[in-house]
Amino acid sequence: MNLYLDGSRYTFTVTKAPEAKTDQEGRQRTDRRTGEKLTVTQVMALNAEDGADVITVTVAGELPKVSVGQIVTPVELEALPWATNGRNGVAYRAKSLDTPKQGVKAA
């Protein structure tokens, strides 16, 4: 089951430049289905009612062409709950990061 999130109430701002998603040995990770390289971008999700959270969004494919401070829209933002060795959390993945002011896709 895919858990897609409605991000329409949030403003997403890039807080750390995109970089390769790597494993513990420093190798860039790839999507298990497509083989595309994975990248991660840290963003702040701001909602006037609830405040802000900083999340890391994984995108498959080319490195998103976004910069710190830029407003983006995660396309098909998905929450992926995980649990490993007594730890748990939520990972986030998107199809791409769009830059709505320019109307240009960032991934």
Backbone hydrogen bonds, N-H to C=O, Kabsch-Sander energy under -0.5 kcal/mol:
donor,donor_aa,acceptor,acceptor_aa,energy
3,L,79,A,-0.5
4,Y,2,N,-0.8
5,L,77,L,-3.1
7,G,5,L,-1.0
10,Y,7,G,-1.8
11,T,46,L,-2.3
12,F,10,Y,-0.5
12,F,72,V,-0.7
13,T,11,T,-0.5
13,T,44,M,-2.1
14,V,70,Q,-2.7
15,T,42,Q,-2.6
16,K,42,Q,-1.4
19,E,40,V,-2.1
21,K,38,L,-2.5
22,T,20,A,-0.6
23,D,27,R,-2.4
26,G,23,D,-1.9
29,R,21,K,-3.6
31,D,36,E,-3.1
35,G,31,D,-1.9
38,L,29,R,-2.5
39,T,59,V,-2.6
40,V,19,E,-2.9
41,T,57,V,-2.0
42,Q,16,K,-0.9
43,V,55,I,-3.1
44,M,13,T,-3.0
45,A,43,V,-0.5
45,A,53,D,-3.4
46,L,11,T,-2.7
46,L,44,M,-0.7
47,N,51,G,-2.8
51,G,47,N,-2.6
53,D,45,A,-1.6
55,I,43,V,-2.9
55,I,53,D,-0.5
57,V,41,T,-3.0
57,V,55,I,-0.5
58,T,56,T,-0.5
58,T,92,Y,-2.5
59,V,39,T,-2.5
60,A,94,A,-0.5
61,G,37,K,-2.9
65,K,106,A,-1.6
66,V,64,P,-1.4
69,G,14,V,-3.1
70,Q,67,S,-2.1
72,V,12,F,-2.6
73,T,98,D,-2.7
75,V,96,S,-2.8
77,L,74,P,-0.6
78,E,93,R,-3.2
79,A,3,L,-2.9
80,L,91,A,-3.2
82,W,89,G,-2.4
84,T,87,R,-2.6
87,R,84,T,-2.4
89,G,82,W,-2.0
91,A,80,L,-2.3
92,Y,56,T,-0.8
93,R,78,E,-2.1
94,A,58,T,-2.5
95,K,75,V,-2.9
96,S,75,V,-0.7
98,D,73,T,-2.8
98,D,96,S,-0.6
99,T,104,V,-2.3
102,Q,99,T,-0.7
103,G,99,T,-1.8
104,V,99,T,-1.3
106,A,97,L,-1.4
